[in-house]
Amino acid sequence: MKLLRYGPVGQERPGLLDEEGRIRDLGDVVDDIAGENLTAAGLDKLRALDIASLPLVPENVRVGAAVGRIGKFICVGLNYADHAAESGMAVPDQPVLFMKATSAVIGPDDTVVIPRDSQKTDWEVELGVVIGDRAHDVPVETALNHVAGYAVINDLSEREFQLEHGGQWVKGKSCDTFGPIGPWLVTRDEIPDPQNLALWLEVNGHRYQDGNTRTMVFTVAKLVSYISRYMTLMPGDVISTGTPPGVGLGQKPPVYLKAGDVMELGIQGLGRQRQQVVAYGKH
């Protein structure tokens, strides 16, 4: 299934994509694409529906973030060896974890705002993993059983805030609009191998990132297992699994986003995003 949320900001309704690519409303079935609705039992309930009987949603409606009420937004740094190299950092021997504020979350085609006084706003296409069933200290072998599905994420970053303002990376990762998720949450059964997905990102039509999840340092299963050792993962938690090379920081000289730029990005089988960039105070 391809689950989604649609409607005005803050008023999103749950929906799913039918076989013709049309949005069907789920508002009479579930309250949101969130929480317990994403467990195995919750998804089985949705699979049992007669999709053709669900109300059709008008075309050209805004699509919101694919997951609602996110409890934890956990990110993984330097999870592609060639991205670590372009960043001038060593390939980690254990996953590098940091948090992104959930207030950064927006829809896949919403406007991205450059923060006040920012000179180094950057892009990162990433495979997002959405937790289904609660995961506490789970082994690698069964870790994927705790995954509800996958989504495209743009892990936007302000590199000065991240690397030059001291402390942890969270400051450079959590600015408003720095977490587009979607367009869909694609359930795990539709993505049999999360370690063989092409992912790409373009700015103003120029392709900067063109990678594949097979080059991850730590697999999705390893990450879910590893993170669940340190914190219990709950239904609807999101893990952003790292980015392949081609970020602005890694260009020679570096290239950063400016007002008027347009980012387009996507992952095989998971859809695509498009964001226009605006200056602080102009949104």
Secondary structure, 3 states (H helix, E strand, C coil): CEEEEECCCCCCEEEEECCCCCEEECCCCCCCCCHHHHCHHHHHHHHCCCHHHCCECCCCCCECCCCCCCCCEEEEECCEHHHHHHCCCCCCCCCEEEECCHHHEECCCCCEECCCCCCCEECCEEEEEEECCCECCCCHHHHHHHEEEEEEEECCEEHHHHHHCCCCCHHHHCCCCCEEECCCEEEHHHCCCCCCCEEEEEECCEEEEEEEHHHECCCHHHHHHHHHHHCCECCCCEEECCCCCCCHHHCCCCCCCCCCCEEEEEECCCEEEEEEEECCCCC
